[in-house]
């Protein structure tokens, strides 16, 4: 949702209109999701509308429920929080009214994780040491347009965008940089040995679209076939 846009729905029990912010939880640990859900249940104006423990489930669930805020784990299999961000933004766009705001909620406070997640489109990043009341406040603040960070983490982002980041920057690679976000995702899956059908299922696109992206990747990276492309990706630690 765009900042300051409040969800309005009907209470399932009373039928009365409700207002506030809807929240979707993404974390690969079910026990942690349950704890967060319990913490937010006591907070006025916040309502959890869904949860997921994998990247594909998260993308599908977020698109279907259109929450105001997504609480997003950073480290999960199949690309983690960044893959969720990219998958949702690819499907909904960055300016659509139904596009949620993303708040990373992670055990990691590493500069490279913070910077990568913010660059992918998250509005804030807090660590899992945060308590329930602080988390609820962070959710409301990002929903209303603020950028929210745990202490010290904001400095990583500021340094990154002012060129002072201590996080390692990838070397310039014109061929890699020429790939679109979707082409890069297809490349990663090809490098992992996925078939076109498996890539289509993973990214929620058609096999024909996968073939088109794969063809573009081969052309842009100047590789003659998939085996050569896999070797090319391995030298760049892609996969």
N, C-alpha and C positions, 0 to 999 in steps of 0.2 A: 504494500500500500504506500501511497505517497505520504510524506510527513504531514502530521496533524490531521490525517483522515481517520475518523473514528468509525469503527464497525458498528452497524446497527442490525440486530437480528432479533428473533423471538425466543423467549425463554421456553424451553421444552416442557416445563412443568406447569407454569402459570399462563403461558401464551402472551405474556406482557413483553413489550419491547425492551431490549437490553442494549446497553452501550458500553463502550470501553475498547479494549484492544484484545484481539485474538492472537494466540501464540501457538507455534508448531515446534515440537522438540525433535532434534536430530542428534542421536548419540548411539554408538554401537553397544553400549552397556545398558541393558534393560533396567537393572537395579538403580542406576544413576537417573535414568529417565523417570522412574517412579518417584524418586526422591524430589526431583525438580517439580514434577506435577503436583506432589503433595504440598510443597512450599508455596507454589503459585496459587493453589486452590484457596488459600486463606487470604489472598490479596484482592481487595476490591478493584473492579474494573479490568481484571485480567482473566482470560478464559482460554484454557488449552483445548485446541480443536483437533489435535492429532499428533502422532509421533511416528518415528521411523528409526530403524537401526542399520539400514544400508543405504548406499548412495542411490540406487534405482528407486527404492521404496520412497526415499525422501523427495526426490524430484517429482515423482508421480503424486505423492500426497500433498506436497506444497502447491502444485499446480491445481489440484482438484479442490482443495479447501480454501485457497486464497487467504492465508492468514495475514495479519498486520505485521507480525514480527516472527522471525525464525531464529530460535536458539540453536546454534550450529557447532557441533564438535569439529575439531580441526583434523584430528588423526583417526581415520577410519579406513578400512580396506577399499580398494577400487577408486582411489583418488581423494578420499576424505572430503573435508568441508569445501575446498576449492572446487572439486568436481561437482558438488551439489550446487554451489553458486553458479558455476558456468552452465550447468544443465538447466537450471530454472531460468536464468537470464536469457539463454538462447531461445527458450520456448515462450517466455512472456515479454522479453524486451526489458530495457532499463527504465523506461518512462511510463509504462502502462499502469493504469490505476490499480490493477490486480497484482502488481509486483510487490512482494513484501520487502521489509527491511530486515537485514541479516545482522545478528549480534553473535559473534563467536564466543563460545563458552568452552574453554580448553584447560587441560592440565599444563600445557606448555606455555612458557613465557619467553621462548626463544625469539630473538629479533627476526630471523628469517620466516618463522611461522606467522608472526604478527604482520609483517610487511606483505607477504604473499597473500594472506587472507584479505587484507584491506585493499590491495591492488585488484583482487578478483571481484570486489564489490561490496564487502561487508562495511557496515557503518560504525561498528565498534568491536572491541575485543576485551573480554574479561576472563580472569582465570577461575578455576573451580574452587579456589579458596574463598570466594565471595559468599556472603551469607544470604539467606532467603530474602530479607527485606531489601538489601542492596541490589540483588538481582532483579527484583520486581521494579525497583526504581530505575535501573538501567534499561529494562524493557520499555518502560513508559517514556524515558528520555529519548531513546533512539526512535521510537514510534512518532515522537513529536519533532524529530528533526535534528536532535543533538548527536554528536559523536561521543561515544563513551568508551573509556579505557580504564583498566586497572592501573594503579600507581606504577609509574616508570615506563609502561608500555607506550604511552603517547609519544614519548621521546623517540622511540624507534621509528615511528611513522614520520614524525617531523624531520628527523635526520635523513630518512630515506628520500623524502621529497625535496630536501635542500641539498642533497648530494653529500651528506656527511655520515651516511649510514656505515656502521661497522660490519653489517651483514654482507657476505660476499655477493657481488653482482656477477651474473653470468657474462662470459665474454661475448663480444659482438659476433653474430653468426647470421649473415644476410639470408642464407637459405632457410634457416629455422625461423628467423623473424618474419619471413614472407608468408608463413602459414597463418591462416585464420585460427581462431580459438577452436572451432569445430574440427578443422583439419588436424590440429595438434592432438586433439582427443582421439581422433581416428588413428593417427600415427602411433600414439601410445599403446592403443589396443592391438594394432597390427604387430607392434614390436613384442607384445606379450604372447603372440601366437593365436589371437582370436580369429575366428572365421568371419566372413562378411555378415553371415546371419547372426552370429553372436554379438558382433559390434552393433548391428541394427537393434537387437533386443536391449543391449546395454544402454544405448543412447536414445532409444525410443524414436528411431527414424527408419525409413525403408531401406531395403537392401540396395535398391537402385541409387539412393542418395549416398549410401556408404561407398558404392563403386565410384560415384562421381568424385567424392572427397578423396578416395584412394588414388584415383587418376591424377587429381590436382596435386596431391602430395608427391607422387612420383615425378611429375613434371617440374615442380618447384625445387625439389631436392636433387634433380638431375640423376635420379637412380633408374636403372633399366627394368628392375623387377622387384618382387617382394623380398626375396632373399637379400638382395643388395641393400634394400631399404632397411631391413632389420639390422644388418651390420652397421649401416650409417647411423641408425638410432642408437645402437649400443655404444658407439664411440662418443656419443653425447649424453650417455646415461639416461636415455629416454626409454620408458617402459615400466 
